[in-house]
């Protein structure tokens, strides 16, 4: 083993036997009593502690941090982790056996769970030249969908290199810390020891905690798993964009994810073409999905219902931006205005602005890349009054329409976030809808993480090809809404015809379908008519329209999902038609918008996930190209086999991963390596973002240098990042910096690292503000509880209160917006009253005035004491506030 691979903390390990570890694996966590698997045993000398892992409360990590114990071993996989080095450790000595003769030093500890252990001295120069990443994954119960997806992602160099070379950036305080489990898995898959297979237990438990749909041992859809996994990785690794970084990247045309959405709100929705023939598209075969009936009578999967909208709405995952103030592609019916006296939903007060002055905003090569020679790190250096409370205003004086506009504007002013997931997989689409009556065009920019493409049939191909030649709009497929007076009879007959056609081999009934045909069907114009008419803002009526879209920004890695599974009213079936796809040279230029800033439009295939079987059951495998030797391999759970590229081309593709191809980027890296090897003496040395350097090594279009990932808005290092600044930067000589800066721009230049004093003052001020607010609230609420008969009791939305509570407790860095009581009140007879069954709490008038003076908002909703028996809802709200006070 190389000297640099030896952990310097091994001397703290006592005598460990295999029998001891097996005995401990049968126990439970000593802190919370959680059972296995995924228990961790402390390896500190004479420390018997056993704790749970990230799947539960992670008491093993808490124990290591509190006791300053460095090493721990997983009692399921027997792999060792060092908390100081933040990497897996391989022991030089073998596990000792009790009452047995001494055995020669040989197998490392990791050889215990591995099927094929390495003999001593078996690692030769020939072994060192073998490609890494050829490690299988054990099937732990119908988990082929997970194994195939993880192998496909593992062979995406930009993502894998980030987790290997930028491991110090993988930090999160969000549970279940899935990014750390994924990092450990990638380290095992690409380790030079090359075990025959690994067991992804930790990651499997983590994804099941976040997404209950994957619990148990039922078959699932690999595309659903990919979306959920990458969504959670983004949530855990995301960072807010500073104004400087947004201005620098905005010129490059990049779209970022907006808002701080929860995982359920920020799901990675597939980019759907909106063809009516694709409605009801479900997950993969054997998903174990619940099929439900939609509004039009068709049957769709519950998962798909949550993740895809109708063609009349925005078909893409969040992050949309309207480029026209009236842009709206929804085809909903005209809204009914409630009559006077009926209940109306309230909107928050807009005449009182929040006082948030004290708040602060924190701001392509192989795995053995030669540019790593640049990564010699420099050691880190040591280093308003609240607004007066306004008078209470009467509720009926609210301007509802104005409040709605201001509320929507305030929601759009949310923070923008980015992560390594969004940098690699996010693209954007320019969606346009034209009214055929007034010719008004609505334009919307929306973010996508994968393209979900329909597989056109024989008739659809004929329409598609004719429309391409004639440049006419085309709409492939049909749905029940388009049959008009013929109704269900025609729909059922057509469904039977399509089912029969799907059972006939494709060579018998039609021409071969290419991936380009699927893309053309996706980007073909759709007619909006009949029950799917367009709600035109100019005409103020439902009108016939045409919807079409183009790619505005291409992602670094393009994920394509082919819709092979259909769920109809009476049955489900799989489209087994062969779709030919190129291994190299997929050109996306025909589908690019004129406004697109993307220069590289050609893609090469990285990996493809295939499904063998029917709509009811089947098996997933993955074909991946090894980045080191360029050979193709089949990953079938724990078995990895080399295959010829013709095998890949004949595969029944379900999910494909394409990577941008650019010879220019390869030449740029070669020039930088040559400059670094010159070792030209320079008077200045520059610090550059390690994350951007990883982009330079693996991206075809890395974009401008983005040193704002480790700088604050004042140009210094944020105090919360200063203690691990070595993980964030790489020092480069002057000639390398000048070449990179002249080639890519960006910046800023950094020659000196120092902790930002301004941010430190802001952090201290924020801590004082939090303490003052929480202490004042507790004091006022205790006085409120001591009152025997308060004359006025005011209500506050528990949703807003929980956001405020997270802020003052330090769980959220961003203060809440204005108080929003609109969801707990209704307008009745010109007065604001508490909505029945609303989620609210009760506070005193003094507490309300205190919070209102800081945050503003409203409206004020009072519950006045009467001689009548207490309202159960009021008692319920009071109990909730009491419980929250005790928690504070």
N, C-alpha and C positions, 0 to 999 in steps of 0.2 A: 504494500500500500504506500502511496506517495506520502511524503512527509506532511504536505499541506492538508492531506485528508484526515490526519489523525487529530481527534478532538483533544484539546489540552486539559479537559476536565475529567478524564478517565480515572485519575488517581483517587477520586472520592468514592469510587465504587468498592463495596465490600465483596465478600465471597458470595456468589450467586449460583444456585444450582437450578437445574431444570425442574427438579421435583418441587422446589420451593415455589417457583413461578406457577407451576400447574396447580399447586395447592391454593395459592392466592387467587387464581383465576376462578375458583369455585365460590369465592366469597362475594362480598358486596362493598360498595363505597362506604368508607368509615365515617363520612360526613353526612350523607343523605340516605344511605341504605340502598342506592340504586344497584341493580344487578347487572351482570354482563349480558352481551359481550361489550367490548370497548372499555374495559377497566384498565387503569394504569397503575403500576407499582413503582414507588420511589426507589431508586438504586443508591441513594446516599447510604454510606456505611452505618449500619445498625439502625436504619430507619425502616420500620415495618409498614409504612402508610400505603394504603390502596385507595385510589380515588376514581371518580367517574370522569369521563372524557367530555368532548364538546357536544355529544349527543344529549347530555343531561345538563348538569350545572357546572361542568368542567372544574370539579374540586381538585383534581390532580394539578392543574395549572395554578390554582389559588394556593395550594399547599407549597408548591415549588417557589412561588413568589414570596410567600410569607416566611418560609424557613430558609430561603436562599439555597435550596437544593437544585442541582443542575440537571441531573439525568433522570429519565423515567422510561419504563418499558411497557409496551402494550401487551397485555396478557392474552390477547387473542392472536395477534400476528407475531409477537415476540420481537418487535422492532423497537429500537431505542431512539429517543429524541432528546437533544440537548437544548435546553431553554436559552442558554447563553449564546451558543453558536447559531441557534435557530435552524438546525438542520438535522438530518438523520445521522446517527453515529454507528459505525461498524467496529466491534471489538476485535482486537488482535488475538485475545485468548478465547478459549472455548469454555462453554458452560461446564462447571465441574460437577461430577456425579458423586453423590454421597456414598461413602464406604466403598469406593472403587479405586482401582489402580490409576495412578496419574496417566493422563492421555496426552499425546503430543499436541502442541499448538497447531491448530489447523482451521477448522470451520469457524467463521464468525458467528455471532449470535443470531444473525438473520437467517442462517441456514436451517434453523429449527422448523419454521413453517413452510419452507420451500420444498417443492416436490423433488427437485434434483439438486442436491447439495454439491458444492464445488470442493474438489479434493485439494489438499495442500499442494501448492506449487503448480496447480493446473493452469493458472493464469499466465499466459505467454504473450509474446509480442503479437502473435497471430490473433489471440483473443482481443487484444487492445484495438486491433484494426477492425474488428467486427462492428457492424452498425448497432447503435443503441436504439431503444424504443421498440424492440421486438419482444415485448413482454406481454403475455396474455393476462386475462382476468377471469377469475373463477366465477362460475355461475352459482349464485347464492339463492336460487329459487326463482325461476322465470325472470331472471335479470338480464337476459340477452339484449333487451332493448336498451338498458343502461350501459352494458359493456360496449356495444357497438357505437353508441353515441360518444362515450368517453374516449374510445380509440380514435374516432374521427377527429375529435377536438384535440387529442394529444398530438396528432400529426399536422396540426396547424402551427407552423413555426412562429408567427408573431405572438400567439398566446402562450405557447410552451416556453419560448425563450424568455418571456416576461416572468413566468413563475420560476424559471431556473436561474436567470441572471439578476432579476430584480426582486429576489425573495424578501429583502428588507422592506419593500413597499407593500407587502401583503399584510396589512394591519387592519384590524377591525375590532370594535367592541359590540358588534351585533351578533346575536345568537341565531343559528347554531355555529357561526364561524365556518361556513361552508368553504370559504376561500382558502382557509388553512388546511382543511381536509383535502381539497383539490390540489393544493401545493404539495402536500406530502405524497399524494398519489402520483403526481407527475414526477417527483424526485425518484420514486421507486421505479416507475416505468422506464425512465431514461438514465438510471444509474449504470455505471460501467460494470457492475457485478452481474447484470443481466439475469435476474432470476427467471425461472420458467414461467411463472405467473404470480400475480398478487391477488389479494382479496380486498375489494373496495368496501369494507365494512363501514368505516367511519363516514365516508361520503354517502353511502346508502342510508344510514341512519339519519344523517343531517337533512337530506332531501325529503325524507319521509316526515320529519318534524315540521318542515315548512309547507309541504304539499301533501295533505292526507290522502290524496288520490293514489299515491304510490305505496301506501301501506299495505301489508299483506303480501301475498305471493301470486296475485293475479297478473296476467299478461297486460302490458301497457304499450302505448305508442311511443316510439323513440323520438318523434318530433315533439311531442308534448314534453317529454323529459328534457330535451335540449332547451326548449323555451324556458321552462321552469328553472333549470340549472343556471343558465346565463342571466336570467332575470335576477336570481338571488346573488350571483357573483357581482353583478352591477350594483345592487343595493348595498352590498357590504364594502365594495371598493370605491364607490363614487365619491367625488370631491367637488365642492362648488367651484365654479369658474369665477375668477376675479375679473374685474372690469378690464384690466390690462390684457389678460389672456383672451377674453372674448373679443376685444377689438383687434387683436392680432390674428385670431383664427377666423374672425368673421369675414375678413378679406379673402379668405381661402374658400369661402362658400360652405363652410361646415355647419351642419345643424347639430344641436346638442339637445339632450333630453331635458325637458322643463319640469320644474316643480318637484317637491319632495313627496312623491306618491308612495303609498304603501305597496308591498309586493302584489297585492291583489289588484291594485289600480294601475300598476305599471307593467302588466303582463306583456310579454312579447307577442303581440298579435301578428298573425301572418298577413302579408300584403296580398290581398285577394283581388283578382281581376274584376270580380263582381258579375261574372257571367251567370245568367240564371240557371244554366245547367249545372253549376257548381254549388248551388245552394244545398245545404244538408251535407256538405263534405265533412266527414268525421275523421277520427284518428286512425291509427293503423289497425291491422287485423289483430284480433285477440286482445283488444284494448281492455275489455271488461267495462266498456262505457255504458252509461245509462242513456238510452234513447228516449227523447221526449218529442212531443208534437209542437211545431211552431205555429205562428198565427195563421199561416196560410194552409195548414193541414199537413204539411210535409213533416217528416221525421228527421231530426238532427240529433247529434250527440250533445249531452249537457256540457261537455268541455268546449265543444265548438261554439255552442250558444254563448258561452262566456267570452270567447276569444275573437269572434268575427261578427261584423255588423252586416246589415243588408246592403245591397248595392246602392240604395238611396243615401246611405250615410257614409261616413269616412271609413274606408276599409282597412286603415292602417293603425298600427300601434301608436300610442300617445305621441306627444311632441309636435303636434301640428301647428302650423302658423298660417293664418289667413293673410294673404297678400292683397286682398280687396276687402274693404270694410264691410261690404255686404256679402262677402263670400260665404256661401253655405250650400253644401251639396245635399242636405237632408231633404227628403221628399215627404216629410210629415204633413198631415192635414193642417188646415188653418186652425189656430188656437181659438178656443171659445173664451170670450171675456166674461168673467163672473158678474152677475147682476148685483146691484146694490143690496146690501143686507146679507149676501152670501159670504161664506168664509173665504178669506184670501190668505195666501202665504205671505208672511212679512219678509221684508228685506232689511238688512242691518242699517243702522243710522249712518249717514254719511256726512253730517254736518260737524262731527267731532273727529278731528284727526288724531291718530295715536302719537304718543310721545315716546319714541324709541331712540332718543339721542344717546342713551347709555349703551345701546346694543352695538355689537360689532360683527363684522363678516370676516370669517377666516378664509381667509382665502383657500437587405435580405442575405443572410449568410447561414452557414451550417451552425449546429450547436457549438462547434469548436471555432468560433469566429476569430479571425486574426485581430479584429478591433479590440478584443479583450486586453491586448497589450496596453491600451490606453487607460485601463481601469486601475491605475495605481492611485489610491485615494490619499488625499491630504488629511492629516489628523485634524479633528475639529478643534476650534479655538475655544478657550474658556471665556470663559466670558461672564348734563345741564340741569338746571333745576326743573323739577316736575311742573307741568302746567297746572294752573289753579283749576280746581274742580268746577265744572260748569253747572249751572242750575238745571234741575230736571225739567225736561220739556215734555209736553203732552204728547201721547202716542199718536193721535189722529193727525197731527201736523206733519207727518212723514210724507215725503214725496216718493212714492213707491217706484216710479219709473226712473227717476234720477238715482235713487239708491241702487237699483238694479244695475244701471250702467256703471256706477262707481265701484260696485262690488265686483263686477266682471273685470273692470280695469285693474282692481287691486289683485285679483287672482292671477292675472297675466303677469304681474310684477313679481313672480316667484323666482327663486334662485334657479340657475341653470347648472346642471351637473354633468360630469363626464367621468368615465372610467376606462380601463383598458378594454373592457367588453364593448363599450360604445365606440371607442377609437377604431377597433378592428372590424366589427360586424355591422355598424350602423351606416345606412345610406339614407337618401331622401328622394322622394318622388314628387314631381310637380303634377298635381291633379287639377284638371280643368273641366268645368261643366258649362255648356252653352245653351242658352234658351233659344229655341227655334222660332219664337215669336218676336222677341225684341232684340235678339242676338247678344244679349248681355252675357259676359263670360266671367264666371267665378273661379278664382285661382287659389289653390291651397297647397302649401308645402307640408308634407308629412314624412315622418321618420319610419323606416322599416328595418327589421333585423333579419328577415328572410322573405323570399318571394315564394308564395304558394301558387304553383302553376297548374292550370287544368290540362288534362290530356285530351286533345281534340280527337273526335271520331272521324269516320270517313266523310260524312256530310259536312262536318265542321271544317275539315281540311279543305274541301272544295270551296266553301264560302270564303274561307280565309285567304286562299290563294287567289281567288277571283277579286276579292276586295283589295288585295295588295297591288294587283295589276291595274285596277280601276280607281284606286285611292278612295274607296267608299267605306263608310262605317259598317262594321259587321258585329253581329251578336250571335255567339255560338251557343247552341243548346236551347232548351225550353224549360219552362216551369209551369206549375198549375195556373199562375196568375195570368199567363199569356194566352190561355185557351179561349177566353171569352165565354160565349154562350155554350160551347161544346162541353165545358165543365169537366167533371172527373172521368167520364168515359174515355174521352180522347187522351187524357193524361195517363190513365191506367194502361190503355193500349200501347201508348208510346213507351211507357216504362217497361212493359213486357218485351217490346221490340228491342229496347236497349239492353235488357237483361240477356236476351237470346244472342244478340250481337256480341255482348261481352264474353259469352261462353265460347264463341267461335274463334279459332286462332286468327291473329291479325293478318297472317299471310294469305288467308282465305278470302277475307272480305275487304281489305283496303291496303293502301300504301303504308310504308314504314313511317312512323312519326319521329321527328327529330326534336332535340331540345330547342332548336331555333323556332320550330312550329309552336311549341308550348309557350315560348316567350312572346311570339307574335300574337297568339290567342289571348295572352294575358294583357298585352298593351293595346289590343284592338279596341276601337271605339265602341261604346255601348249605347244603345238607344233607350232613353228613359221615356216610357209611354205606358198607357193603360193604367194599371194599378201601381205602377212604378214611376209616375210622372214627377217632374222636378218642380219644387216650390220656388218660383222666381221671386226675388225680393223686389225687382223693379215692377213686374206685372202684378204683384201681390196675389197671384193665383197659381194653381197647379198647371204647369205647361209641359208640353213635349220638349225633350232636350237630348243632348248628346254628351256623354261623359268619356273622356280619354285622358291618358296620363303618360308621362315620360320620366325617365330617371334624371334627377337633378344632380345628385352626387353619388358616385359609385363607392361602395365600401371596399376596404382592403381585402377582405375575404367575403365572397358572395355565397350565401347559403341559399340553395334552391330546394324546395320541397315539391315533389310531384304528387298530385292528388289522385292516389290510386284507390282510395276506399270511399265507397258511396253508401249512404244509408237512406233507403227509400221507405215508403209507408209500410210495405209488407215484407221487406227483405233488405239485407245488406249484401254487397258483393264487392269484389276487388277487380280493378281494371288491370289485367295482366299484360296489356299491350307493351311490346318492347319499344322503348324510347332510346334512340341512339344519341349519344352525347360525345363530344370531342374530349380527348385527353389533353389536348393543347390547343390554344388559339381560339377560345370562345370569345367572339367579338360582340361587345355590347354597344358599339357605336350606333347601330340602327335604332336603338331604343333610348338614345340619349337626348335630353332637351338641349336646345341651342344655348341656353343660359348656363349650361353645366361647366364648372371649372375643372372637371376631371380631365387630365391629359392622358393617362394610361387607361385604355378601354379593353385590353386583351387579358384573358384569364386562362390559367392552366389548372387542371384538376388536381386536387390534393387528396381527397378521400370521397368515398361513396358508400352509403349505407343501403343495404339490400334487404328485402323481406321475402322469405320463402314460405309459401303457404296460402291460406285462404283468408277471407274476411273474418272467419271465426277463430282461427288459430294459426300459428306459424312460428318462424324463427328468424332472428335478425343476425346478420353478419356485416362486417365492414371490410372494404378494400382500401388500403392506404399506401401511398407512395412514401418510402423512407427518404427523409431529407438528406441523409448522408450518402447513400449509394444510388439513389434514384430508382431502386427496384420496387416492384409492387408486391404487397403481402396481403394475405387473407387473415383477418382476425376473427376467429370463431371461438368466442369465450376464451378458455385457457390455451387454445391451440393457435399457433401462428405459422403460416405456411407461405413460402414464396410462390407466386403465380406469374404467368405471362400476362402482358398487357391486353392480349386478346380476350382473356378470361374476364378482365374488368370491362372491356367494351361490350361484351355480350351479357353483362349482368343486368338484372331487373332493378334498376335504380329507384330508390325511394327518396333519399336525401343526398344532395351533392354539395361538396365544399370546393369552391374555386378560389384561386389566389391570383391577384394581379401579377402580370408578367412584364418585366421591364429590363432590357439589357443595359439601359442607361444607369439604372440604380446599381447594378453589379459593377459597372465601371467606376461609379462614384466611390463605392466602398474600396475598390482596389487602389484608387488614388489616395484615399485617406490612410490606408494601411501603409502605402509607400512613404507618405509624408511622416507618419509616426515612426517608421523604421529609420528615417534619415537621422533622427536624434540631433536635430539642429539646435544648438544652444539658443535660448531666448531669454530675454529679461523678464517677460511676463508669462504667467501660467493662468489658464482660465478654467473656471468650473462650469461644467455643463450637466444638464439633467440626465441622470442615468436612464430614466424612462424614455426620454427622447432619443438617447443613443441606441436603446433597444429598437425603437422605431426605425432609426437609420439603418440598423443591421438587418431588419426583417421586412420593412415596408417598401413597396414600390414608390409610394408617394408619402414620405414621412412628414411633409409640411414644414412650416417654419420652426426654428428652434424655440422650445417652450420651457424656459427656465423658471417660469412662474409656478411650476409644480413644487418648487422648494423655496420660493420667495413670497413674501407678503406684499401687499400693495405699496408698502413704503420702501421696498428694495432690500429689506433685511430678511433674516430667517425667523419665521414664527416661533415663539417660545415652545410650543408643543411639538415642533419638529426638530428643535435644535439638538436634542440628545441622541437622535439617530440620523444626523445630517450625512454621515458617511455612507448611509444606505441610499441617499437620494442623489448624490453628485459623483461625477468622475472628473479628474483633473486632466487637462489636455494641454499640449504645448501651443505656443502662439501660432505657429504655421498651420497647425490643424484647425484651430479655432477660426483663423482668418479664411481658410478655404471653406469651412462649413458655413460660416456667416455669409460669405459672398455667394455661396451656392443656394442657400435656403432662406437666408434672412432670419428674422425673429430676434430672439435674445431674451432679456438684456445681457450684456457682457458682465461677468462677475469675476473679479480678481481677489475679493476678500470676503470671507464669511464672518458674519457677526449677528448676534441676536438683536432683534428689533426692540428697541426700548419703547417705542410708541405702542406696539402691540402688547408689551408687558404691562404698560400703564392701563391700556384698555381692558386687559384680562383682569387686572386687579379691580378696576372700576366696575366691571361686569359682576365680579364676585361680590363686591359690596352691594350692588344693586339687588342681586338675587337675595342676599341675606336680609336686606332691609325690607324687601317686599314680603318675603315669607314670614319674617318676624312680625311685621305689622299686621299681616293677615291673621296670624295665629292670635295675636293680642285682641284684635277687633272681634274675631269669631268667638273667643272666650267670653268677652263682654256680652256678645249677642246671646250666647247660651245661658248666661247668668240672668238675663231678663225673664221675668215671669210672664209678663203680658205685653209683648212688643206691639206697638200701634201699627207699624208697617213692616211687612216682610217682603223683600224683593227677590226675584227669581233670576238665576243665571244659568246659561246653557252649560251642561256638563261636558259637552264636546269641547267648547272653548276652555272650560276650567281645566280639563285634562291637559290641553296643550300648554296652558300657563303653568300648570304644575310640573310638567316635564322641563320647562324652561328654568324655573326657579330651583329645581333640584339638580340642574346641570346635565340632565339627560339629553337636552336639545340645546344647541348653541344659538338658535334663532328664536327671538321672542315671538309670542303669538301676535296675530294681527288684532284689529279692533274687536271688541266684544261683539259677538254675533248671536243675538237672541231671536233671530228671525225664524229659526226652526222650532222654537218652543211656544210661539205666540200666533194668534190668529186675530183678524179684524172682524168684530161682530158689532153691528149697529153703531159704527163710528168709534168704537173703543177697542183697545188692545186687550185681549184676554189670554189666559194661559191655555194652550192647546191640551186637550185631554190625552193622557198617556205620554206626555212629552218627557224627554230626558233632561231634567233640570235639577238644580239645587237651590236652597234657600240661604240668603245672606242678609245682613242688616243693611240699613240705609247708609251707615258710615262706611261699611266695607265696599258697597257699590260705588259710592262717591270716590273712594280711594282708587279703586281699579279703573273707574271711568276717567279719572284725572290723568292716569298714566297711559291708558290704551285707547280711550275713546270708544265709540261704537254705540250699541244699543239694540233695540229700543228697551226702555224701562218697562218692566212688567211687575206689578205689585200684587201681592196677596194680602188683603187687609183682614185683620182678625175679626171674627164675628162670634156670636154666642152659639152658633150652630156647631154640631160635632165636627171634629177635625177631619179635613179632607185626607183620605188615605194617600193620594198622590203627594200632598204637601208633607205628610209625615215621612213618606218614602224619600222625597228630595232632601228633607232635613237630615234623615239618617245618613244619606250619602255624603253630605257635607261634613257631618260629624266624623264619619269614617275617614274621609280625606284629611281632616284636621289631625286626627290621631296619627295617620301615616306621616304627615309632615313633621 
